[in-house]
Amino acid sequence: MAGHILDTLNRQERQLGPFGRGDLINTEVNPWQHWHLRTDDTGIAWLVMDRADANTNSLSQAVLEELGQILEQLLLNKPRGLVLRSAKDNHFCVGADIREFRSLETTESVEQKLHAAHAVADRLASLNFPTVAVIHGHCFGGGLELALCCRYRLAVPGASLGFPEVQLGLHPGLGGTARATQLIDPIAAMTMMLTGKPMPDSKAKKLGLIDDLVPERHLANAIEAAMRGKLPRQQPGLKARLLNSAPARQLAAKKMREQAAHKASPDHYPAPEALIELWEKHGSDSSAMRRAEISSFARLLTGHTAQNLIRVFFLREAMKGIAKEQPTYHFKRVHVVGAGAMGGDIAGWCALQGLTVTLSDQKTDSIARAVKQAAELCDRKHLGPAEKRRVLDRLIPDLNNLGVRTADIVIEAVPEDLDIKHKVYRAIEPKLKPGAILATNTSSIPLDQLKEGLQNPERLVGLHFFNPVAMMQLIEVVSQRGIAEDTYQKALAFTGKINRLPAPVSSAPGFLVNRALTPYLLEAMVMLDEGIAPESIDQAAVDFGMPVGPVELADQVGLDICLGVADMLHEQLSTEMAPIPDWLRQKVEEGKLGKKSGQGLYTWQDGKAQKKKDLPKAPEGTVNRLILPMLNACMACLRLGVVPDEDILDGAMIFGTGFAPFRGGPMHYARRNGFAEIAIRLDVLEQQHGPRFRPDPGWRKDNG
């Protein structure tokens, strides 16, 4: 009860000084398009950010230009102080308008824009009257950099602050690199910028990024205290000054470089090194660091990595949009059949997203394990005891499939066996309520085979999740001949409801991801037969930019799953593929399935593959042998209409397999190299290794 009372108090109407909510809606008398400015009875100017025709506040050129004009006006008629707030319901400001980044092609044009933006930020920082940023919800990137320009920062409980620019291959570019490292412990500030992780309000208060954490109902008093100079203000302490000294920066920078390089190669992701160099060289001189920040940011933004990561950002947004643009459906109840590794995790994830989930399996211990894993997922998400209890209360064991009758969607996640799946459908289809859809998590079986015998085949759809469910954002949404349009729309909308990215694909052997991934994995097994060490093969793939190599990935997926998909593709595809080695079947028969059994292509201990060190590099040409079969399969899927376009294909491969994001996706990578060049490389490999490398006809139909 006490928790609910506190939630209610914290959700009080936002304090907007002299503005009422209606004042922000009525723009007839407002001279500004993106801001509202009014002075209250005590002489405090309230400046409210409200980007026009947008649900989110982001810093476009127009927003910053107007801010500059407003600050000039305030200098002419100085108020007692200034309060900076957001009119948006759930955030302060999410950062720069990334769309504008795409039109900047030269470092000169980027620097020109940044100089103008810095002039506005510097003007805000230099105002000679008290300035207070009041933060609620998300305050990221450029939004946080604006807040750092204010003399005080107050946050409403629930606020989240961060510098996510590194995820786009950048570092802060509006003076934040200098202001953050000068304000708080520079190691903590650099960690924020190097990781891109958001920081909760309590931690931000502890570090001094905000001066106080204040509920809405107490904001007026806190603002008045700031205006009177009676609010304790964060000032750099002795520790921060020492850590910003040249010797300390050199020692810290060395360690930061080692840690950053361990996570990602600076050749692939140059932003961390650029940020570290910026602080190492200029950390004791804020003005010099801000000047150097401009040229550093410009170099990064015009580089291939940032441009490709910005492309990935928009691929993600486009895939989110596919779910959002569907008609509104009200999903409340989900029934999952099969509490194995995938089914149990699907059920837990759906419960975490607020749905009531019934979970069925013939084995009670499988359901118990799924509930335990859901509890562990809640712990990893740092849920409090009450919220964790609510999630687990929504996950209901159901040995008798009673939940089928009330479910809006039933997800079948039983083993990849056609007969078993048909048996399940015969049992549950008659119980489905009108309008409910039947979804299968099959990873490879064509839906045209699965729908045989269904009374209403038009409501069968594929929802192919990826393992681990809580980490992998992609769901392949698989259509089939005769599917009802309403069924497919519901399936796409459902992916948005559970906070996942849909990739629309048609029913074909392996769909998209497994069809593209299997040649990559099988080629690695051919190399193992050639005597190349698994560690060397994996390292070659990692050096290309893959998150893990194909040998380790096969173990993570499960050798039984890999074998099942490979057998199916060999049987159903007319194109040549690498042979399936006999030793793979033997390992599966012996129960050596990879990570889940502790033994596979590697030995696994405590969830990690045990690898030998200091092995020779894989032979020259290894990367082409691994990556080009994957690209060839992608082209085949595109040519045959398995996937609608290159953007969806690239997004699916990045979010479903981890294909090197800094390369922008497999088809984007192929286009950058030239389709003709890809075909030539495949020709060479075909001559050396046989017809499994024969170029797909699509490479030469389009000149790339």
C-alpha positions in Angstrom: 0.0 0.0 0.0 2.8 2.4 0.9 4.4 1.9 -2.4 1.2 2.7 -4.3 0.8 5.9 -2.2 4.4 7.0 -3.1 3.8 6.2 -6.8 0.7 8.4 -6.7 2.5 11.3 -5.0 5.4 11.1 -7.5 3.0 11.2 -10.4 1.7 14.6 -9.5 1.1 17.2 -12.2 4.3 18.7 -13.4 5.2 22.1 -12.0 5.4 24.5 -14.9 5.5 27.8 -13.0 3.3 30.4 -14.6 2.0 28.0 -17.3 -1.1 26.0 -17.2 -1.4 22.9 -19.4 -3.8 24.8 -21.7 -1.2 27.5 -22.2 1.2 25.0 -23.8 -1.5 23.8 -26.2 -2.6 27.3 -27.3 0.3 28.6 -29.5 -1.6 31.5 -31.0 0.3 34.1 -28.8 3.6 32.2 -28.6 6.3 33.7 -30.9 8.4 30.5 -30.6 7.8 27.3 -32.4 9.6 24.9 -30.1 9.7 26.8 -26.8 7.4 28.5 -24.3 8.7 31.5 -22.3 6.9 33.2 -19.4 8.0 35.0 -16.2 6.2 34.2 -13.0 5.2 36.6 -10.2 8.5 36.3 -8.5 10.5 37.3 -11.5 11.7 33.8 -12.5 11.6 33.1 -16.2 10.3 29.6 -17.1 11.5 28.2 -20.4 9.7 25.1 -21.5 11.0 22.9 -24.3 8.2 21.5 -26.5 9.3 20.5 -29.9 6.5 21.2 -32.4 4.8 18.3 -34.2 6.8 15.7 -32.3 6.2 13.4 -29.4 9.8 13.7 -28.2 12.1 16.6 -27.5 15.2 16.4 -29.6 17.8 19.1 -30.4 17.3 20.0 -34.1 19.1 23.0 -35.6 15.8 24.9 -35.4 15.4 24.1 -31.7 18.9 25.4 -30.9 18.5 28.5 -33.1 15.4 29.5 -31.2 17.1 28.8 -27.9 19.9 31.1 -28.9 17.4 33.9 -29.8 15.6 33.4 -26.5 18.8 33.7 -24.5 19.6 36.9 -26.3 16.2 38.3 -25.3 16.7 37.3 -21.7 20.1 39.1 -21.6 18.3 42.3 -22.7 15.7 42.0 -20.0 17.3 39.9 -17.2 15.0 37.8 -15.1 15.6 36.9 -11.5 16.6 33.5 -12.7 15.7 30.9 -15.3 14.1 27.4 -15.0 14.5 25.0 -18.0 11.8 22.3 -18.2 10.2 20.0 -20.8 6.5 20.0 -21.8 6.6 16.3 -22.9 5.0 13.8 -20.6 7.8 11.3 -20.1 11.1 12.9 -20.8 13.3 16.0 -20.6 15.2 15.7 -23.9 16.4 12.5 -25.7 19.4 14.3 -27.4 20.3 15.4 -30.9 17.9 15.0 -33.9 19.8 12.2 -35.5 18.0 12.6 -38.8 20.0 15.8 -39.4 23.2 13.8 -39.1 22.5 12.0 -42.3 22.7 15.2 -44.4 26.2 16.2 -43.1 28.8 14.7 -45.5 32.0 16.7 -44.8 33.9 17.5 -41.6 33.6 21.2 -42.5 29.8 21.1 -42.6 29.7 19.2 -39.3 32.1 21.7 -37.6 30.1 24.6 -38.9 26.9 23.3 -37.3 28.7 22.4 -34.0 30.3 25.8 -33.7 26.8 27.4 -33.9 25.4 24.9 -31.4 28.3 25.4 -29.0 27.8 29.2 -29.1 24.2 28.6 -27.8 25.3 26.2 -25.1 28.2 28.5 -24.0 25.7 31.4 -23.8 23.4 29.4 -21.5 26.4 28.4 -19.4 27.6 32.0 -19.0 24.3 33.6 -17.9 25.0 35.8 -14.9 21.8 34.8 -13.1 20.8 31.5 -11.5 19.7 28.8 -14.0 18.0 25.6 -13.0 17.4 22.5 -15.2 14.4 20.5 -13.9 14.7 17.0 -15.3 12.0 14.3 -15.5 12.1 11.0 -17.4 14.9 10.5 -19.9 17.6 13.1 -20.2 20.1 11.8 -22.8 22.9 13.0 -25.0 22.4 16.7 -26.0 19.6 17.0 -23.5 22.0 16.2 -20.7 24.6 18.5 -22.2 22.1 21.4 -22.1 21.3 20.6 -18.5 25.0 20.7 -17.7 25.1 24.2 -18.9 22.8 25.2 -16.1 24.0 26.2 -12.7 21.8 23.8 -10.9 20.2 20.5 -11.9 17.1 19.1 -10.1 15.6 15.7 -11.0 12.2 14.3 -10.3 12.2 10.7 -9.0 12.3 8.3 -12.0 14.6 10.4 -14.0 17.3 8.7 -16.1 20.5 10.4 -17.4 23.1 9.3 -19.9 25.3 9.8 -22.8 24.3 7.1 -25.4 26.4 8.6 -28.3 28.9 5.8 -28.3 26.2 3.5 -29.6 26.1 5.6 -32.8 29.9 5.6 -33.1 30.2 9.1 -31.5 31.0 10.8 -28.3 29.1 13.9 -26.8 29.4 16.9 -29.1 27.8 19.8 -27.3 30.5 20.4 -24.8 29.5 17.5 -22.6 32.9 15.8 -22.7 34.4 18.7 -20.9 31.5 19.8 -18.6 30.9 16.2 -17.3 34.5 15.5 -16.6 35.0 18.9 -14.9 31.8 18.6 -12.8 32.0 15.0 -11.3 34.6 12.3 -10.8 36.1 12.2 -14.3 36.5 8.5 -14.2 32.8 8.1 -13.6 32.0 10.6 -16.3 34.3 8.9 -18.8 32.7 5.5 -17.9 29.2 7.0 -18.6 30.4 8.2 -22.0 32.4 5.1 -22.9 29.6 2.6 -22.1 26.6 4.7 -23.1 24.6 3.2 -20.3 21.8 5.3 -18.7 22.2 6.2 -15.0 19.3 6.1 -12.6 18.4 9.2 -10.6 19.8 8.0 -7.2 23.2 7.2 -8.7 23.3 10.6 -10.6 22.6 12.3 -7.2 25.4 10.4 -5.5 27.9 11.3 -8.2 26.8 14.9 -8.2 25.5 14.9 -11.8 22.3 16.4 -10.3 22.2 18.6 -7.2 19.1 17.2 -5.7 16.3 14.7 -6.2 13.0 16.4 -5.6 9.3 15.2 -6.0 7.1 17.5 -8.0 5.3 18.7 -5.0 8.5 20.1 -3.5 10.0 21.6 -6.7 8.8 25.2 -6.0 10.7 25.3 -2.7 13.8 23.8 -4.3 13.8 26.3 -7.1 13.4 29.2 -4.7 16.3 27.9 -2.7 18.4 27.8 -5.8 17.5 31.3 -6.7 18.5 32.5 -3.2 21.8 30.5 -3.5 20.8 28.3 -0.6 20.6 25.0 -2.5 23.9 23.1 -2.1 25.6 22.9 -5.5 27.8 20.2 -6.8 31.4 21.5 -7.1 34.4 19.5 -8.3 36.2 18.0 -5.2 39.8 17.4 -4.6 39.6 13.9 -6.0 38.1 15.2 -9.3 40.8 17.8 -9.5 43.6 15.3 -8.9 42.1 12.8 -11.4 42.0 15.6 -14.0 45.8 16.3 -13.6 48.0 15.2 -16.5 49.8 12.3 -14.7 46.5 10.8 -13.4 44.9 11.2 -16.8 47.7 9.4 -18.5 47.5 6.4 -16.1 43.7 6.3 -16.3 43.7 6.6 -20.1 46.0 3.6 -20.4 43.6 1.4 -18.4 40.6 2.8 -20.3 42.2 1.9 -23.6 42.8 -1.6 -22.5 39.2 -2.1 -21.3 37.7 -0.5 -24.5 39.9 -2.6 -26.8 38.9 -5.7 -25.0 35.3 -5.0 -25.7 35.7 -3.8 -29.3 38.5 -3.2 -31.7 39.3 0.5 -32.1 39.7 -0.1 -35.8 36.0 -1.1 -35.9 34.7 1.3 -33.3 37.0 4.4 -33.1 34.8 6.6 -30.8 36.1 5.2 -27.5 39.7 5.9 -28.5 38.8 9.4 -29.7 37.1 10.2 -26.4 39.9 8.9 -24.3 42.4 10.9 -26.4 40.3 14.0 -26.0 40.3 13.8 -22.2 43.9 12.7 -22.0 45.1 15.7 -23.9 42.8 18.4 -22.7 41.2 17.2 -19.5 42.6 20.0 -17.4 41.4 22.8 -19.8 37.7 22.9 -20.3 37.7 25.5 -23.1 40.4 23.6 -25.1 38.6 20.3 -24.6 35.3 21.8 -25.9 37.1 23.2 -29.0 38.9 19.8 -29.6 35.6 18.0 -29.1 34.1 19.7 -32.2 36.8 18.5 -34.6 36.9 15.0 -33.0 33.1 14.7 -33.3 33.2 15.8 -36.9 35.8 13.2 -37.9 33.7 10.5 -36.2 30.4 11.5 -37.7 31.7 11.5 -41.3 33.5 8.1 -40.8 32.1 4.8 -42.0 31.5 3.4 -38.5 29.2 6.2 -37.3 27.4 6.4 -40.6 26.7 2.7 -40.5 25.6 2.7 -36.9 23.3 5.6 -37.6 21.9 3.4 -40.4 21.4 0.6 -37.9 19.6 3.1 -35.6 17.1 3.9 -38.4 16.7 0.2 -39.3 15.7 -0.4 -35.7 13.2 2.5 -35.8 11.8 1.3 -39.1 11.3 -2.2 -37.7 9.6 -0.8 -34.6 7.4 1.1 -36.9 6.2 -2.1 -38.6 4.7 -3.1 -35.3 3.3 0.3 -34.4 1.6 0.8 -37.8 -0.7 -2.2 -37.3 -4.3 -1.8 -36.1 -4.7 -1.6 -32.4 -5.1 -5.0 -30.7 -5.5 -5.6 -27.0 -3.3 -8.5 -26.0 -3.9 -9.5 -22.4 -3.4 -13.3 -22.2 -0.8 -15.6 -23.8 -0.6 -19.4 -23.6 2.7 -21.1 -24.3 2.9 -24.8 -25.1 6.3 -26.2 -24.2 8.4 -25.1 -21.3 11.8 -26.0 -22.7 14.6 -23.6 -23.2 12.8 -21.5 -25.7 9.2 -21.9 -24.5 10.0 -21.2 -20.9 12.0 -18.1 -21.8 9.2 -16.8 -24.1 6.7 -17.2 -21.3 8.9 -15.4 -18.9 9.6 -12.5 -21.3 5.9 -12.1 -22.0 5.1 -12.0 -18.3 7.8 -9.4 -17.8 6.1 -7.3 -20.5 2.9 -7.2 -18.5 0.9 -10.1 -20.1 -0.8 -12.9 -18.2 0.9 -16.1 -19.3 -0.2 -19.7 -18.9 2.6 -22.2 -19.5 2.0 -25.8 -20.4 4.3 -28.8 -20.5 4.0 -32.5 -19.8 6.9 -32.2 -17.3 6.4 -30.3 -14.1 10.1 -29.8 -13.6 10.3 -28.0 -17.0 7.7 -25.5 -15.8 9.4 -25.1 -12.4 12.7 -24.4 -14.2 11.0 -21.8 -16.4 9.5 -20.0 -13.4 13.0 -20.1 -11.7 14.5 -18.6 -14.9 11.8 -15.9 -15.0 12.7 -15.0 -11.4 16.4 -14.7 -12.4 15.4 -12.5 -15.3 13.6 -10.2 -12.9 16.8 -10.0 -10.8 18.9 -9.2 -13.8 16.4 -6.4 -14.7 16.9 -5.1 -11.1 13.2 -5.3 -10.3 12.1 -4.7 -6.7 10.5 -7.4 -4.6 6.9 -6.2 -5.2 7.4 -5.8 -9.0 9.1 -9.2 -9.2 6.2 -10.8 -7.4 3.7 -9.3 -9.8 5.7 -10.7 -12.8 5.8 -14.2 -11.3 2.1 -14.0 -10.4 1.4 -13.4 -14.1 3.3 -16.6 -15.0 0.9 -19.4 -14.3 1.7 -23.1 -14.6 -0.9 -24.9 -16.6 -0.5 -28.7 -16.9 -3.8 -29.2 -18.6 -3.8 -26.4 -21.3 -6.7 -24.7 -19.6 -5.3 -21.3 -20.6 -5.9 -22.0 -24.3 -9.6 -21.1 -24.1 -8.9 -17.5 -22.9 -5.7 -16.8 -24.7 -5.4 -14.0 -27.3 -2.4 -15.8 -28.8 -1.2 -19.4 -28.3 2.5 -19.9 -28.9 3.7 -23.5 -29.7 7.3 -24.1 -28.7 7.7 -27.8 -28.7 10.6 -29.7 -30.3 11.3 -29.4 -34.0 9.4 -32.5 -35.0 6.5 -32.2 -37.5 4.5 -35.1 -35.9 4.8 -33.7 -32.4 3.7 -30.2 -33.6 0.7 -31.7 -35.5 -0.3 -33.6 -32.3 -0.2 -30.4 -30.3 -2.3 -28.6 -32.9 -5.0 -31.3 -32.9 -5.3 -30.9 -29.1 -5.4 -27.2 -28.8 -7.0 -25.8 -32.1 -10.6 -26.8 -31.1 -10.2 -24.8 -27.8 -9.0 -21.6 -29.4 -11.4 -18.7 -28.8 -12.7 -16.7 -31.8 -10.1 -14.2 -33.0 -7.2 -15.9 -31.2 -4.1 -16.7 -33.3 -2.0 -19.8 -33.3 1.7 -19.1 -33.5 4.6 -21.5 -33.9 8.2 -20.9 -32.8 9.6 -23.3 -35.3 13.0 -22.3 -36.4 13.0 -24.0 -39.8 9.9 -26.1 -40.7 7.9 -24.5 -43.5 4.5 -23.4 -42.3 2.8 -24.9 -45.3 3.7 -28.3 -43.8 2.7 -27.3 -40.3 -0.8 -26.1 -41.3 -1.8 -29.5 -42.8 -4.7 -30.8 -40.9 -5.7 -27.5 -39.3 -9.4 -26.7 -39.4 -8.6 -23.0 -39.7 -5.1 -22.8 -41.3 -5.6 -19.1 -42.0 -4.8 -18.2 -38.3 -1.4 -20.0 -38.2 1.6 -17.7 -38.1 5.3 -18.1 -37.3 6.8 -16.2 -34.5 10.5 -17.3 -34.5 12.2 -16.0 -31.4 16.0 -16.2 -30.9 18.0 -17.5 -28.0 18.5 -16.0 -25.5 15.0 -14.5 -25.7 15.6 -11.8 -23.2 18.6 -10.5 -25.1 17.8 -11.1 -28.8 15.6 -8.3 -30.1 14.4 -10.0 -33.3 11.4 -12.1 -34.0 10.9 -13.5 -37.5 7.2 -13.1 -38.3 6.5 -15.9 -40.8 3.6 -15.8 -43.2 2.2 -18.7 -45.2 0.0 -19.2 -48.2 -3.6 -18.6 -47.1 -2.8 -16.7 -43.9 -5.5 -14.2 -43.0 -4.4 -10.6 -43.2 -5.8 -10.0 -39.7 -3.7 -12.9 -38.3 -0.5 -11.4 -39.7 -1.3 -7.9 -38.5 -2.0 -9.3 -35.0 1.3 -11.1 -35.0 3.2 -8.0 -36.1 1.4 -5.9 -33.5 2.2 -8.6 -30.8 5.9 -8.2 -31.3 5.6 -4.5 -30.5 3.5 -5.3 -27.4 6.4 -7.4 -26.0 9.0 -4.9 -27.0 10.6 -6.8 -29.9 11.5 -6.1 -33.5 9.5 -7.9 -36.2 11.1 -9.1 -39.4 8.4 -10.0 -41.9 9.4 -13.1 -43.8 7.7 -15.7 -46.0 7.6 -19.4 -45.2 10.7 -21.0 -46.8 13.2 -23.5 -45.6 15.1 -21.9 -42.7 13.2 -18.6 -43.3 15.9 -15.9 -43.4 18.2 -16.0 -40.4 18.8 -19.8 -40.2 19.1 -20.1 -43.9 21.8 -17.4 -44.0 23.5 -18.6 -40.8 23.8 -22.3 -41.6 26.3 -22.0 -44.5 28.5 -19.9 -42.2 28.4 -22.5 -39.4 28.9 -25.5 -41.8 31.9 -23.9 -43.5 33.5 -23.5 -40.1 33.0 -27.3 -39.6 34.7 -28.0 -42.9 37.6 -25.9 -41.7 37.7 -27.9 -38.5 38.1 -31.1 -40.7 40.9 -29.3 -42.5 42.8 -29.1 -39.2 42.3 -25.4 -38.5 41.9 -24.8 -34.7 38.5 -23.7 -33.6 40.0 -20.8 -31.7 41.7 -19.5 -34.9 38.4 -19.8 -36.9 36.5 -17.9 -34.3 39.1 -15.2 -34.0 39.0 -14.6 -37.8 35.2 -14.0 -37.5 35.6 -11.8 -34.5 38.3 -9.8 -36.2 35.7 -9.2 -39.0 33.3 -7.9 -36.5 31.1 -10.8 -35.5 30.2 -10.9 -31.8 31.4 -14.5 -31.5 32.9 -16.9 -34.0 30.9 -19.6 -35.8 32.4 -22.5 -33.7 31.4 -20.9 -30.4 28.1 -19.8 -31.9 27.2 -23.4 -32.9 27.8 -24.5 -29.3 25.7 -21.7 -28.0 22.8 -22.5 -30.4 23.1 -26.2 -29.6 24.6 -28.8 -31.9 21.3 -30.7 -32.1 19.6 -27.6 -33.3 22.3 -26.9 -35.9 22.1 -30.5 -37.1 18.3 -30.4 -37.4 18.4 -27.2 -39.4 21.2 -28.3 -41.6 19.5 -31.6 -42.4 16.3 -29.8 -43.3 18.1 -27.3 -45.6 20.1 -30.1 -47.3 16.8 -31.9 -47.9 14.7 -29.0 -49.1 17.1 -26.6 -50.9 18.3 -27.2 -54.4 21.5 -25.2 -53.9 24.7 -26.8 -52.9 25.8 -26.6 -49.2 28.8 -27.7 -47.3 28.5 -31.4 -46.2 27.4 -32.2 -42.7 30.3 -34.0 -41.0 29.6 -37.5 -39.5 31.3 -36.4 -36.3 28.6 -33.8 -35.7 25.9 -36.5 -35.7 28.0 -38.6 -33.4 28.4 -35.7 -30.9 24.6 -35.2 -30.9 24.0 -38.9 -30.4 26.4 -38.8 -27.4 24.6 -35.8 -25.9 27.5 -33.5 -26.5 25.3 -30.6 -27.6 27.4 -27.6 -26.7 27.0 -25.0 -24.0 23.8 -26.5 -22.6 25.4 -29.9 -22.0 28.9 -28.6 -21.0 30.6 -30.4 -23.9 30.4 -29.7 -27.7 32.9 -28.3 -30.1 34.4 -26.7 -26.9 34.3 -27.7 -23.3 32.2 -25.2 -21.3 32.7 -24.2 -17.7 30.6 -21.6 -15.8 29.0 -20.6 -19.1 32.2 -19.9 -20.9 34.0 -21.8 -23.7 37.4 -23.0 -22.6 39.8 -21.9 -25.4 43.4 -22.4 -26.0 45.6 -19.3 -26.3 48.4 -18.1 -28.5 47.3 -20.2 -31.5 48.4 -19.3 -35.1 46.0 -17.1 -37.1 43.6 -18.8 -39.5 44.8 -19.1 -43.1 44.4 -16.1 -45.5 41.0 -16.1 -47.0 39.2 -17.6 -44.0 37.0 -14.5 -43.6 35.8 -14.8 -47.2 35.1 -18.5 -46.8 33.0 -17.8 -43.7 31.2 -14.6 -44.6 30.5 -14.9 -48.3 28.3 -18.1 -48.0 26.2 -16.1 -45.6 26.0 -13.2 -48.0 25.2 -15.6 -50.9 22.3 -17.0 -48.9 21.1 -13.5 -48.1 21.0 -12.6 -51.8 19.0 -15.8 -52.5 16.5 -14.9 -49.8 16.1 -11.4 -51.3 15.9 -12.7 -54.9 13.2 -15.3 -53.9 11.1 -12.9 -51.9 11.7 -14.6 -48.5 12.3 -11.1 -47.2 10.8 -7.9 -48.7 13.8 -5.7 -49.0 17.5 -5.1 -48.2 16.8 -2.9 -45.1 14.6 -5.6 -43.4 17.3 -8.2 -44.3 20.1 -6.1 -42.8 18.1 -5.4 -39.7 17.2 -9.0 -39.2 20.8 -10.2 -39.6 22.1 -7.5 -37.2 19.5 -8.0 -34.5 19.1 -11.8 -35.0 22.7 -12.9 -35.5 24.8 -9.9 -34.3 26.2 -9.4 -37.8 28.9 -6.6 -37.4 26.7 -3.5 -36.8 29.5 -1.2 -37.7 29.4 -2.6 -41.3 25.7 -1.7 -41.6 24.3 -5.1 -42.4 25.3 -7.9 -44.9 23.7 -6.3 -48.0 25.0 -2.9 -47.1 28.4 -4.4 -46.7 28.0 -6.1 -50.1 26.9 -2.9 -51.8 29.8 -1.0 -50.4 32.2 -3.6 -51.9 30.1 -3.9 -55.1 27.9 -6.8 -56.0 30.1 -7.6 -59.0 33.1 -7.8 -56.6 31.2 -10.2 -54.3 30.4 -12.4 -57.3 34.0 -12.5 -58.4 35.2 -13.5 -54.9 32.6 -16.3 -54.9 33.8 -17.4 -58.4 37.3 -17.8 -57.0 36.1 -19.7 -54.0 34.0 -22.0 -56.2 37.1 -22.8 -58.3 39.1 -23.5 -55.1 36.5 -25.3 -53.0 33.6 -26.4 -55.1 30.0 -25.6 -56.1 28.8 -24.6 -52.6 30.4 -21.2 -53.4 28.6 -20.7 -56.7 27.4 -17.1 -56.8 23.6 -16.6 -56.6 22.2 -15.1 -59.9 21.1 -12.0 -58.0 24.6 -10.7 -57.7 24.9 -10.2 -61.5 21.3 -9.0 -62.0 22.0 -5.9 -59.9 25.3 -4.2 -60.4 25.4 -3.1 -56.7 
